[in-house]
Amino acid sequence: MQGLEPGWVTATPGLGRPAQLTALGNGVVPQQASRAVQLLAPPFPHCFHCTTT
């Protein structure tokens, strides 16, 4: 769920269910963050990785 590895939040010792839900609710989905950076960051003209699509 949300692109996180299993246990990312639920395997945290001492973190109860309400705190787990809060942590997930306040987090950013990794795929969403990656796409936002792709859209908002200016391309570097001499970077091979940035100029190919």
PDB file of N, CA, C and O in Angstrom:
ATOM      1  N   MET A   1       0.840  -1.174   0.000  1.00  0.00           N
ATOM      2  CA  MET A   1       0.000   0.000   0.000  1.00  0.00           C
ATOM      3  C   MET A   1       0.888   1.241   0.000  1.00  0.00           C
ATOM      4  O   MET A   1       1.867   1.288   0.744  1.00  0.00           O
ATOM      5  N   GLN A   2       0.586   2.196  -0.774  1.00  0.00           N
ATOM      6  CA  GLN A   2       1.286   3.465  -0.899  1.00  0.00           C
ATOM      7  C   GLN A   2       2.713   3.312  -1.430  1.00  0.00           C
ATOM      8  O   GLN A   2       3.491   4.262  -1.350  1.00  0.00           O
ATOM      9  N   GLY A   3       3.071   2.176  -1.955  1.00  0.00           N
ATOM     10  CA  GLY A   3       4.402   1.991  -2.514  1.00  0.00           C
ATOM     11  C   GLY A   3       5.497   1.794  -1.483  1.00  0.00           C
ATOM     12  O   GLY A   3       6.677   1.843  -1.828  1.00  0.00           O
ATOM     13  N   LEU A   4       5.142   1.575  -0.244  1.00  0.00           N
ATOM     14  CA  LEU A   4       6.132   1.348   0.808  1.00  0.00           C
ATOM     15  C   LEU A   4       6.327  -0.146   1.012  1.00  0.00           C
ATOM     16  O   LEU A   4       5.425  -0.944   0.754  1.00  0.00           O
ATOM     17  N   GLU A   5       7.508  -0.512   1.476  1.00  0.00           N
ATOM     18  CA  GLU A   5       7.780  -1.923   1.731  1.00  0.00           C
ATOM     19  C   GLU A   5       6.953  -2.407   2.917  1.00  0.00           C
ATOM     20  O   GLU A   5       6.651  -1.623   3.816  1.00  0.00           O
ATOM     21  N   PRO A   6       6.582  -3.690   2.934  1.00  0.00           N
ATOM     22  CA  PRO A   6       5.821  -4.229   4.067  1.00  0.00           C
ATOM     23  C   PRO A   6       6.561  -4.007   5.386  1.00  0.00           C
ATOM     24  O   PRO A   6       7.767  -4.240   5.478  1.00  0.00           O
ATOM     25  N   GLY A   7       5.839  -3.561   6.389  1.00  0.00           N
ATOM     26  CA  GLY A   7       6.423  -3.341   7.698  1.00  0.00           C
ATOM     27  C   GLY A   7       7.051  -1.971   7.878  1.00  0.00           C
ATOM     28  O   GLY A   7       7.563  -1.676   8.958  1.00  0.00           O
ATOM     29  N   TRP A   8       7.030  -1.122   6.856  1.00  0.00           N
ATOM     30  CA  TRP A   8       7.662   0.193   6.937  1.00  0.00           C
ATOM     31  C   TRP A   8       7.166   0.972   8.159  1.00  0.00           C
ATOM     32  O   TRP A   8       7.954   1.625   8.843  1.00  0.00           O
ATOM     33  N   VAL A   9       5.876   0.902   8.428  1.00  0.00           N
ATOM     34  CA  VAL A   9       5.306   1.582   9.589  1.00  0.00           C
ATOM     35  C   VAL A   9       4.869   0.572  10.644  1.00  0.00           C
ATOM     36  O   VAL A   9       5.059   0.801  11.838  1.00  0.00           O
ATOM     37  N   THR A  10       4.291  -0.534  10.215  1.00  0.00           N
ATOM     38  CA  THR A  10       3.710  -1.481  11.160  1.00  0.00           C
ATOM     39  C   THR A  10       4.748  -2.247  11.962  1.00  0.00           C
ATOM     40  O   THR A  10       4.421  -2.777  13.024  1.00  0.00           O
ATOM     41  N   ALA A  11       5.976  -2.325  11.495  1.00  0.00           N
ATOM     42  CA  ALA A  11       7.020  -3.053  12.227  1.00  0.00           C
ATOM     43  C   ALA A  11       7.837  -2.135  13.131  1.00  0.00           C
ATOM     44  O   ALA A  11       8.885  -2.539  13.634  1.00  0.00           O
ATOM     45  N   THR A  12       7.374  -0.914  13.342  1.00  0.00           N
ATOM     46  CA  THR A  12       8.081   0.027  14.205  1.00  0.00           C
ATOM     47  C   THR A  12       7.717  -0.263  15.656  1.00  0.00           C
ATOM     48  O   THR A  12       6.548  -0.145  16.026  1.00  0.00           O
ATOM     49  N   PRO A  13       8.683  -0.638  16.484  1.00  0.00           N
ATOM     50  CA  PRO A  13       8.389  -0.967  17.880  1.00  0.00           C
ATOM     51  C   PRO A  13       7.806   0.232  18.635  1.00  0.00           C
ATOM     52  O   PRO A  13       8.288   1.357  18.504  1.00  0.00           O
ATOM     53  N   GLY A  14       6.763  -0.030  19.424  1.00  0.00           N
ATOM     54  CA  GLY A  14       6.163   0.991  20.267  1.00  0.00           C
ATOM     55  C   GLY A  14       5.223   1.942  19.555  1.00  0.00           C
ATOM     56  O   GLY A  14       4.723   2.886  20.167  1.00  0.00           O
ATOM     57  N   LEU A  15       4.976   1.717  18.294  1.00  0.00           N
ATOM     58  CA  LEU A  15       4.092   2.594  17.530  1.00  0.00           C
ATOM     59  C   LEU A  15       2.720   1.938  17.433  1.00  0.00           C
ATOM     60  O   LEU A  15       2.552   0.946  16.723  1.00  0.00           O
ATOM     61  N   GLY A  16       1.744   2.487  18.142  1.00  0.00           N
ATOM     62  CA  GLY A  16       0.396   1.926  18.152  1.00  0.00           C
ATOM     63  C   GLY A  16      -0.351   2.206  16.860  1.00  0.00           C
ATOM     64  O   GLY A  16       0.112   2.965  16.009  1.00  0.00           O
ATOM     65  N   ARG A  17      -1.508   1.586  16.728  1.00  0.00           N
ATOM     66  CA  ARG A  17      -2.310   1.709  15.513  1.00  0.00           C
ATOM     67  C   ARG A  17      -2.657   3.169  15.168  1.00  0.00           C
ATOM     68  O   ARG A  17      -2.503   3.558  14.011  1.00  0.00           O
ATOM     69  N   PRO A  18      -3.118   3.990  16.126  1.00  0.00           N
ATOM     70  CA  PRO A  18      -3.409   5.390  15.774  1.00  0.00           C
ATOM     71  C   PRO A  18      -2.172   6.146  15.274  1.00  0.00           C
ATOM     72  O   PRO A  18      -2.268   6.946  14.344  1.00  0.00           O
ATOM     73  N   ALA A  19      -1.026   5.897  15.883  1.00  0.00           N
ATOM     74  CA  ALA A  19       0.205   6.562  15.438  1.00  0.00           C
ATOM     75  C   ALA A  19       0.641   6.059  14.061  1.00  0.00           C
ATOM     76  O   ALA A  19       1.174   6.826  13.259  1.00  0.00           O
ATOM     77  N   GLN A  20       0.414   4.775  13.789  1.00  0.00           N
ATOM     78  CA  GLN A  20       0.736   4.237  12.469  1.00  0.00           C
ATOM     79  C   GLN A  20      -0.102   4.925  11.394  1.00  0.00           C
ATOM     80  O   GLN A  20       0.413   5.315  10.346  1.00  0.00           O
ATOM     81  N   LEU A  21      -1.388   5.067  11.662  1.00  0.00           N
ATOM     82  CA  LEU A  21      -2.268   5.721  10.691  1.00  0.00           C
ATOM     83  C   LEU A  21      -1.891   7.182  10.502  1.00  0.00           C
ATOM     84  O   LEU A  21      -1.957   7.705   9.390  1.00  0.00           O
ATOM     85  N   THR A  22      -1.494   7.843  11.587  1.00  0.00           N
ATOM     86  CA  THR A  22      -1.059   9.234  11.484  1.00  0.00           C
ATOM     87  C   THR A  22       0.204   9.335  10.634  1.00  0.00           C
ATOM     88  O   THR A  22       0.315  10.216   9.781  1.00  0.00           O
ATOM     89  N   ALA A  23       1.149   8.437  10.867  1.00  0.00           N
ATOM     90  CA  ALA A  23       2.397   8.448  10.099  1.00  0.00           C
ATOM     91  C   ALA A  23       2.125   8.235   8.614  1.00  0.00           C
ATOM     92  O   ALA A  23       2.709   8.914   7.769  1.00  0.00           O
ATOM     93  N   LEU A  24       1.250   7.305   8.299  1.00  0.00           N
ATOM     94  CA  LEU A  24       0.912   7.059   6.895  1.00  0.00           C
ATOM     95  C   LEU A  24       0.150   8.227   6.291  1.00  0.00           C
ATOM     96  O   LEU A  24       0.358   8.579   5.129  1.00  0.00           O
ATOM     97  N   GLY A  25      -0.730   8.826   7.079  1.00  0.00           N
ATOM     98  CA  GLY A  25      -1.518   9.946   6.575  1.00  0.00           C
ATOM     99  C   GLY A  25      -0.685  11.189   6.331  1.00  0.00           C
ATOM    100  O   GLY A  25      -1.001  11.984   5.445  1.00  0.00           O
ATOM    101  N   ASN A  26       0.384  11.367   7.111  1.00  0.00           N
ATOM    102  CA  ASN A  26       1.241  12.529   6.948  1.00  0.00           C
ATOM    103  C   ASN A  26       2.364  12.297   5.947  1.00  0.00           C
ATOM    104  O   ASN A  26       3.105  13.223   5.617  1.00  0.00           O
ATOM    105  N   GLY A  27       2.490  11.081   5.470  1.00  0.00           N
ATOM    106  CA  GLY A  27       3.565  10.759   4.543  1.00  0.00           C
ATOM    107  C   GLY A  27       3.207  11.096   3.108  1.00  0.00           C
ATOM    108  O   GLY A  27       2.047  11.333   2.771  1.00  0.00           O
ATOM    109  N   VAL A  28       4.232  11.111   2.279  1.00  0.00           N
ATOM    110  CA  VAL A  28       4.060  11.333   0.850  1.00  0.00           C
ATOM    111  C   VAL A  28       4.315  10.014   0.151  1.00  0.00           C
ATOM    112  O   VAL A  28       5.306   9.340   0.430  1.00  0.00           O
ATOM    113  N   VAL A  29       3.437   9.647  -0.744  1.00  0.00           N
ATOM    114  CA  VAL A  29       3.612   8.421  -1.506  1.00  0.00           C
ATOM    115  C   VAL A  29       4.862   8.599  -2.377  1.00  0.00           C
ATOM    116  O   VAL A  29       4.945   9.568  -3.132  1.00  0.00           O
ATOM    117  N   PRO A  30       5.835   7.681  -2.287  1.00  0.00           N
ATOM    118  CA  PRO A  30       7.091   7.852  -3.033  1.00  0.00           C
ATOM    119  C   PRO A  30       6.902   8.107  -4.529  1.00  0.00           C
ATOM    120  O   PRO A  30       7.616   8.925  -5.109  1.00  0.00           O
ATOM    121  N   GLN A  31       5.946   7.414  -5.159  1.00  0.00           N
ATOM    122  CA  GLN A  31       5.724   7.622  -6.585  1.00  0.00           C
ATOM    123  C   GLN A  31       5.222   9.043  -6.863  1.00  0.00           C
ATOM    124  O   GLN A  31       5.578   9.644  -7.876  1.00  0.00           O
ATOM    125  N   GLN A  32       4.405   9.568  -5.971  1.00  0.00           N
ATOM    126  CA  GLN A  32       3.884  10.923  -6.127  1.00  0.00           C
ATOM    127  C   GLN A  32       5.016  11.945  -5.991  1.00  0.00           C
ATOM    128  O   GLN A  32       5.084  12.895  -6.771  1.00  0.00           O
ATOM    129  N   ALA A  33       5.885  11.762  -5.029  1.00  0.00           N
ATOM    130  CA  ALA A  33       7.008  12.674  -4.831  1.00  0.00           C
ATOM    131  C   ALA A  33       7.949  12.647  -6.028  1.00  0.00           C
ATOM    132  O   ALA A  33       8.430  13.693  -6.465  1.00  0.00           O
ATOM    133  N   SER A  34       8.209  11.473  -6.552  1.00  0.00           N
ATOM    134  CA  SER A  34       9.087  11.340  -7.704  1.00  0.00           C
ATOM    135  C   SER A  34       8.523  12.080  -8.911  1.00  0.00           C
ATOM    136  O   SER A  34       9.248  12.786  -9.611  1.00  0.00           O
ATOM    137  N   ARG A  35       7.246  11.915  -9.145  1.00  0.00           N
ATOM    138  CA  ARG A  35       6.612  12.588 -10.286  1.00  0.00           C
ATOM    139  C   ARG A  35       6.603  14.105 -10.112  1.00  0.00           C
ATOM    140  O   ARG A  35       6.798  14.841 -11.079  1.00  0.00           O
ATOM    141  N   ALA A  36       6.379  14.573  -8.896  1.00  0.00           N
ATOM    142  CA  ALA A  36       6.380  16.013  -8.631  1.00  0.00           C
ATOM    143  C   ALA A  36       7.754  16.613  -8.933  1.00  0.00           C
ATOM    144  O   ALA A  36       7.849  17.689  -9.522  1.00  0.00           O
ATOM    145  N   VAL A  37       8.814  15.915  -8.529  1.00  0.00           N
ATOM    146  CA  VAL A  37      10.163  16.412  -8.810  1.00  0.00           C
ATOM    147  C   VAL A  37      10.411  16.437 -10.309  1.00  0.00           C
ATOM    148  O   VAL A  37      11.018  17.379 -10.818  1.00  0.00           O
ATOM    149  N   GLN A  38       9.950  15.416 -11.025  1.00  0.00           N
ATOM    150  CA  GLN A  38      10.123  15.387 -12.478  1.00  0.00           C
ATOM    151  C   GLN A  38       9.424  16.567 -13.144  1.00  0.00           C
ATOM    152  O   GLN A  38       9.959  17.157 -14.083  1.00  0.00           O
ATOM    153  N   LEU A  39       8.245  16.910 -12.669  1.00  0.00           N
ATOM    154  CA  LEU A  39       7.476  17.993 -13.278  1.00  0.00           C
ATOM    155  C   LEU A  39       7.991  19.384 -12.893  1.00  0.00           C
ATOM    156  O   LEU A  39       7.954  20.307 -13.706  1.00  0.00           O
ATOM    157  N   LEU A  40       8.467  19.532 -11.666  1.00  0.00           N
ATOM    158  CA  LEU A  40       8.815  20.854 -11.164  1.00  0.00           C
ATOM    159  C   LEU A  40      10.282  21.237 -11.331  1.00  0.00           C
ATOM    160  O   LEU A  40      10.603  22.423 -11.407  1.00  0.00           O
ATOM    161  N   ALA A  41      11.161  20.268 -11.389  1.00  0.00           N
ATOM    162  CA  ALA A  41      12.589  20.570 -11.491  1.00  0.00           C
ATOM    163  C   ALA A  41      12.940  20.918 -12.934  1.00  0.00           C
ATOM    164  O   ALA A  41      12.514  20.232 -13.863  1.00  0.00           O
ATOM    165  N   PRO A  42      13.717  21.984 -13.120  1.00  0.00           N
ATOM    166  CA  PRO A  42      14.118  22.337 -14.489  1.00  0.00           C
ATOM    167  C   PRO A  42      15.116  21.301 -15.021  1.00  0.00           C
ATOM    168  O   PRO A  42      15.947  20.803 -14.262  1.00  0.00           O
ATOM    169  N   PRO A  43      15.043  20.979 -16.297  1.00  0.00           N
ATOM    170  CA  PRO A  43      16.006  20.016 -16.856  1.00  0.00           C
ATOM    171  C   PRO A  43      17.396  20.656 -16.964  1.00  0.00           C
ATOM    172  O   PRO A  43      17.521  21.861 -17.184  1.00  0.00           O
ATOM    173  N   PHE A  44      18.410  19.848 -16.811  1.00  0.00           N
ATOM    174  CA  PHE A  44      19.773  20.309 -16.987  1.00  0.00           C
ATOM    175  C   PHE A  44      20.156  20.071 -18.441  1.00  0.00           C
ATOM    176  O   PHE A  44      20.135  18.926 -18.895  1.00  0.00           O
ATOM    177  N   PRO A  45      20.501  21.108 -19.179  1.00  0.00           N
ATOM    178  CA  PRO A  45      20.714  20.962 -20.620  1.00  0.00           C
ATOM    179  C   PRO A  45      21.840  20.014 -21.004  1.00  0.00           C
ATOM    180  O   PRO A  45      21.788  19.432 -22.088  1.00  0.00           O
ATOM    181  N   HIS A  46      22.849  19.835 -20.173  1.00  0.00           N
ATOM    182  CA  HIS A  46      23.972  18.978 -20.538  1.00  0.00           C
ATOM    183  C   HIS A  46      23.944  17.633 -19.836  1.00  0.00           C
ATOM    184  O   HIS A  46      24.931  16.898 -19.850  1.00  0.00           O
ATOM    185  N   CYS A  47      22.811  17.310 -19.221  1.00  0.00           N
ATOM    186  CA  CYS A  47      22.697  16.032 -18.512  1.00  0.00           C
ATOM    187  C   CYS A  47      22.016  15.019 -19.425  1.00  0.00           C
ATOM    188  O   CYS A  47      20.871  15.219 -19.830  1.00  0.00           O
ATOM    189  N   PHE A  48      22.703  13.949 -19.744  1.00  0.00           N
ATOM    190  CA  PHE A  48      22.151  12.926 -20.640  1.00  0.00           C
ATOM    191  C   PHE A  48      20.858  12.335 -20.076  1.00  0.00           C
ATOM    192  O   PHE A  48      19.911  12.102 -20.827  1.00  0.00           O
ATOM    193  N   HIS A  49      20.806  12.090 -18.768  1.00  0.00           N
ATOM    194  CA  HIS A  49      19.641  11.476 -18.155  1.00  0.00           C
ATOM    195  C   HIS A  49      18.438  12.417 -18.162  1.00  0.00           C
ATOM    196  O   HIS A  49      17.297  11.959 -18.227  1.00  0.00           O
ATOM    197  N   CYS A  50      18.679  13.722 -18.096  1.00  0.00           N
ATOM    198  CA  CYS A  50      17.581  14.698 -18.008  1.00  0.00           C
ATOM    199  C   CYS A  50      16.998  15.063 -19.363  1.00  0.00           C
ATOM    200  O   CYS A  50      15.852  15.506 -19.436  1.00  0.00           O
ATOM    201  N   THR A  51      17.752  14.887 -20.427  1.00  0.00           N
ATOM    202  CA  THR A  51      17.270  15.307 -21.739  1.00  0.00           C
ATOM    203  C   THR A  51      16.608  14.192 -22.519  1.00  0.00           C
ATOM    204  O   THR A  51      15.960  14.457 -23.532  1.00  0.00           O
ATOM    205  N   THR A  52      16.752  12.939 -22.073  1.00  0.00           N
ATOM    206  CA  THR A  52      16.083  11.831 -22.746  1.00  0.00           C
ATOM    207  C   THR A  52      14.761  11.537 -22.069  1.00  0.00           C
ATOM    208  O   THR A  52      14.647  11.670 -20.851  1.00  0.00           O
ATOM    209  N   THR A  53      13.776  11.146 -22.829  1.00  0.00           N
ATOM    210  CA  THR A  53      12.466  10.832 -22.253  1.00  0.00           C
ATOM    211  C   THR A  53      12.106   9.403 -22.514  1.00  0.00           C
ATOM    212  O   THR A  53      11.036   8.952 -22.105  1.00  0.00           O
TER     213      THR A  53
END
